[in-house]
Amino acid sequence: MTSALPRAQHLDSEAIVVGSSPEMVRVAKVIELLPSKPRTPVLIVGESGVGKRHVAAALHRATFPSGAFVELEYSRASAQLAQLFSDPEKAETDPLSSGTTLYIHELTEAPTEVQARLLQLFQHMTEGPNTVRLVASSSRDLGKAARDGFLRHELAYRFPMVLPLPPLRERSSDIPALVARFAQTTAQRFGGSVVTFTAAALERLLDYDWPGNVGELYNLVERSTLFSDRTQVDVDDLPPLSRRQSGFDFRLPPNGISLSDLERDVLVQALGITDHNQTHAAALLGLTRDQMRYRMAKFGIPSRDSSAPPAPPRHDRSELRSRKQSLNSSG
């Protein structure tokens, strides 16, 4: 097994918990408390883009400063976990079994065989002498995921510590501090002086809903600072941002719209916001994953991992029978 830093490691883990909002003060207190409980499994929950992976890394550094942070990859997670259990004597001396954080991103998306291995890991953590903490994250409620068949019931209630991360729209008072930190991180990565944001630019950022959460804000700050030829980013340097909405406020234009085109565009937008994660995109639209897949097939929207469009939607027998009777009567 090899250690791995979180993806997008240029986004400083500690930067995610920057801010003085009550929500993030609570998160910071939990991160301060948990190092004294190195074996406690932790579940980090929150919307896509809130920084679950980076909070896991921050928790690891606070607990095991010199230990290994290992992110389980779905393609190799079963083999990674199998290696840990293949030789119990070796496991006791393996550097990954002492002061190690094992992190699995989006637990409810884990394959069945990986979930079975994770149950073994829980048993190992309970009985073994080693210091291994399991940190998992999820954008979905584990109980509901278990009822819907996405997660083994035994895993749904194995996390005594649940750490919720608020979406950025609920901690908007932290945006100025986050912008300053992200601008500093960008300057360190690419060189040059730290670019600041004008009061008007910050006001525009505060007036936006941030569907992509902290990840979207980081990308905006990086893009705006890299392509600005001034020492300050002003409103004109920002990409178009829609105003904060108090509710759904769609207005039909006088010349009408294509409802089909609108539905397809909304689906594509949801997939873009969630990095093409169909489960998360479905949640944004109030759909189940099966309903999301049906609509993707209906509009020929390919999955990210396939260049071919999904299979056309199936029709149940009653619908086909009804269509056949309609054709016969018209004939």
Beta strands, then each sheet from edge to edge (+ up, - down):
strand 1: 42-45
strand 2: 68-71
strand 3: 98-104
strand 4: 131-138
strand 5: 161-164
strand 6: 196-197
strand 7: 232-233
sheet 1: 2+ 3+ 4+ 1+ 5+
sheet 2: 6+ 7+
end
